[in-house]
Amino acid sequence: MPLVLAVVRNKLVKLPPQGSVVADSLKVGQVLISQAGIKKAWKGGDEFWNSAKPSQIEAAGGYKGKGNGWIKWDDDFVDEIRRTFKACKLFIFLPIFYMADGGLSTIQTSQAGSMTTNGAPNDLLANFNPLTIIIMAPVLNYGVYPYLRKIGINFSPIRRIVVGYLFGAATMLVGAVLQWRVYKTSPCGYHATTCKIGTTVSPISVWAQLPLYALPATSELLVIITCYEIAYTRAPQRMKGLVLGIVLFMSSLSSALVLIISPSFSDPNLIWPFVGIGGACVITAAVIWWLFHKMDDEEGAVNAIGTDRPINDERHIANSSKA
């Protein structure tokens, strides 16, 4: 990374220190809650967000208890916070996807140990996850996406995310079916993980697990990369790192959830984690489409908010022209 930064240093936009944009965001939140109330925060709407715009506050006679210099943002900044908040609501559902994307790796490894490996390590197939990403990334970017555009299909960000969740559900379906077949063919039946009878393993080849690593890799390109895209394009210019941090925090939250439910990961119940997470992915895909499909239609308009502001100017100073 240092070498890359050194090579592209002349093409980087270098911003001088200008204070914390988070402070202004918290002030906007304070105004929104005090002006419109907590109940309207999730629903949003023009009336809710406009209540924090300096033009609206000035028209209402100012913000009670604060001087003119306290408000250091403009109307565009409120619109940027609005689009960021909407994107962050989308990210709330990411822990469910992360659970389908490697969250059951311990079960998959023990499942492999209960299958016929012919000398292959239990975790060998995990290497196919990064290999699939390397192969599928150019296939999607230079093959699938251009072809879909050519035939008139708008495979927009929200559609990609929904399809990615369905890929996660398909992964869980494969895992559940494989675990069921391992139980049915193992000498120990539904206690295959600790089997010590006969061959001790199911005759099913460990290579049948390949979809458990190829499907999540493809879904990562559809969900995670698209979430990074949404986080970057919808965040205000100086909040991009914070919003990307929220996306990464969802991964740690998923790990915590897996740790909470991991005591149940034992025979004869290893089918049900796959079933539960797969069902959650299907439900989440439907909910995301229901709540966020309009984000695709407004993408161009919201991404244009604030783009006319010079990036190296002192930011969001609403009253500077009046000083």
N, C-alpha and C positions, 0 to 999 in steps of 0.2 A: 504493500500500500504506500509506504513512503516514496518508493521509486516511481510509482504511478503519479503521485501528487507532484513530484519534482518535474516529471515530463510535461504535465498539463498545467503547471503553475501559472503560465501566462494567459491561459484561457479561463481561469477561475475568477469569479466575482468576489472581491474581497471587501467585506463590510466593516466599517469602523465600529468600535463599541458604542452602543446607543441605549444601554439600559435593557431592562427585561420586558419583553412583550407580554410575558405571563402576568406581570403586574397589571397592565392595562386590561388584559382579558379578565382577571379577577374583578377589577373595577366594573367592567361591563356586566359581569355576572351579578355583582352586588346591585347595580342599578336595575337589572331585569327582575330580580327577585323582589326588590323593594317596590318596584313600579307595577309589576304584573302578577307576582305571586308564584309560589313553587308549582302549583297544580298545572299551570300553563306551560311549564318548562318543556315537558316531553312533547306536548302537542305542538308547541311553537305557533307558527302563523305570523302574518305580517304585523298584526297589532302588538303581539308580544315582543318581537324583535325591534320594531320601530320605536318602542318605548325607551330604548337605550341609545338612540341616535341623537347626536348633539343638536341637530336641527329641530328635532321634536322636543328635546329638553328645553332648548332656548325658547321655542314657541310657547311652552307651558310655564315660562317664568323662571327657568333654572332648576338645578337640583338642590333640594333642601339641605342646608347645613354645610354645603361645599362652595368654595370660591370658584371663580371663573377658570383659574389655572389647574383645577383638579382634573378636569376632563381634557385628556390629551389624545383623543382619538377622533376619527371622523366617521361619517356615515358608511363609507366603504369598509372600514374596519369592522363594524358591526355585521355587515353582510358577510365578510370573510369568516367571522366567528360563527355565524349562522351555518354556513356551509360546512365548517369544520365540525361543529356539533352534530350535524346530520350524519357526516361520515363516521364519527366516533360511535354513534348509535349502531351503525352497521357492524362495527368491530366488536360489539358486545357478544355477538354470536360466534366469534372465532374460536373460543375454547372448545366448543363442540367439534369443530373441524379438526383442531389439533389432536383431540382424543382419537379421531379416526385416522389421523396421519402420524402413526408411530406411537400413539398413546398406549397401545396394547402390545408393545414390542416384547415384553416379558412373556406374555401368553404365546406369541408367535414363536419365540425361541424354544419354549417348552414343547409347543406343538411339533416343531421340527425335530426335537429330540425323541418324540414318540413315533416318528415316521422312518421309513427306510432311507438312510443317507448314503449307504455304500462308501463310507469313509469320509464323506464331506462334512465339514464343521457345521454345527447347528445354525450359526449366524452367517453362513456363506452368502445366502441370498440377499441379505441386507445391502450388499454391495451393488445390487441392481437398482437400488433407489437413486443414487447419484448418477449411475450410468444412464438410466432412463431419462433423467432430467437433461443430461448433456445431449441426448439424442432427440428428445421431444421438443426442446426449446426452439431449435431452428425449424423443425417440422411444423410447429404451430405458427411461428412468426412468418415464415416464408412459404408455407404451403397451405395450411388449413385456413388461417385468417384471411389471406388474400383471396383464396377460392370462395370463401363464404361471402366476402364483399362483392366478388365478381358476379355471383348468382343472386345478389340482392338480399342476402341475409345479414341483418345487423347484429353481429355477435358482440354486443356491447358489454361494458364491465359488469353490470348486475347479472346479465345472462351468463357470463363466464363464471361468476361466483356461484350461481345456482347450479350450473352443470357440474362445477367442481365439488359441491356438496353431494350431488347425486353420485359422482365417482367415489366419494368417500363412503356413501351408503353401499355401493357395489362392492367395495373392498371388504366391508364388514359382512356382507352376504357371503362372499367367497370364504372368509374366515370361519363363519358359523357352519357352513356346509362342510368344509374340510374338517373342522373339529368334530362334527357329528359323525363323519365317515371314519375318522380316527378312532372314536369311541366304539363304533360298530365293528371295526376290523381288528382292534387291538386284542391281544390275548387276555388283557385285564379289563376289557370293556370300558366302563366309565371311570376307571382309575388308571388311565393309560400313562399319565405323567410319571408315576412312580412304579411302573410295572416291572416285575422281576420274574415273570413266568415265560417259559419258552423263549422265543426270539426277543421278547420284551418290547417289540415295536410293531406298528401297523405295516402291512405290505405296501401301503401307498407311498410313492416316491416323494421325497422332500421337494422335488422340483415342481410339484403341484402348488407350492406356495408362491411361485413366481408372481402371480397377479397381486398378491398381498404387498408387494414392493413396487411393482410397475404402475398400478392404478393410483396409489397415493402420490407417486412422483409426478404423474400427469396432473392430478388434482391440485398439487402445490402450485404448478404453473398457472392454473386457472383461478385459484383462490388467493393464495398468498401474494403472488406477484401483482395481481390485480388490486389487492388491498393496499400494497405499497404504492401503486399508481394513484389510487384514489386519495390516499393519505397525502401524497406529495402534491398533487394537482389542486386539492381542495383546501389545503392548509394555507393560512396567510404566509407571506414571504418569510417571516422570521419565526414561524411556529412549526416549520416542517419537521425539525428534529424531534420536537415534543410529541407531535402526532404520530410519527413513526415509532417513537418510544412506547406509545399506547398500544400500537399493534404488537410490538414485541412483548409487552407486559401480558397480553392475552395468552401468549405461549406459556409463560411461567404460571399463569392461573390454571391453565389446562393441566400442567404437571402436578400442581397441588391437588386438583380434583382427582387425578389418577391415583395419587398417593392415598387419598381418602378412601377410595373404593377398592384399592388393591388387596386388602385382606380377603375379599371375596373371590380372588383369582385362584381357585383351587378346584380340583376334581371333586365332584362330577359336574361342576357348574360353569365350565369354561366356554360353553356355547353362548350363555346369556350376555356376557359383556359385549360380544359382537352384535347380538340382536338388539340390545338396548341402544348402543351408540349408532348402529345403522338406522334404526327407527328415528332417533333424534336428528340424524342428518337429513332424512327425508322431510321431517316436520320443519326443520330449520330452513331448508331450501324453499318450502312453500311460504313460510313466514317472511323470509327475506324478499321474495318476489312480491308478496302482498304489500309490504311496508315500503319498499325502496325502488320499485320498478320505474317510478317517475324520475328518479335520479338520472337515468339515461337520457330522458327527454330534455332535461334542463342543464345537461353537462356543459354545453358550449357557453351558455349564459353565465353560469356561476364561475366558470374558469376565467371569464373575462373581468370579473370583479377585481378592482385594484391594480390591474395590469398597466393602467396609464400613469400610475404613481412611480416616479423615478426611484430605483431600488436603493440609491445611496442617500436619499433625502432624509432629514429628520422625520420620523414616522408619526403619522396619525395626529398631527398637531392641528386641531380643528380651529383654534382661535388665533393662529399665527398671523393670518391676514388682517385680523382686527387689532393686533397689538400696535 
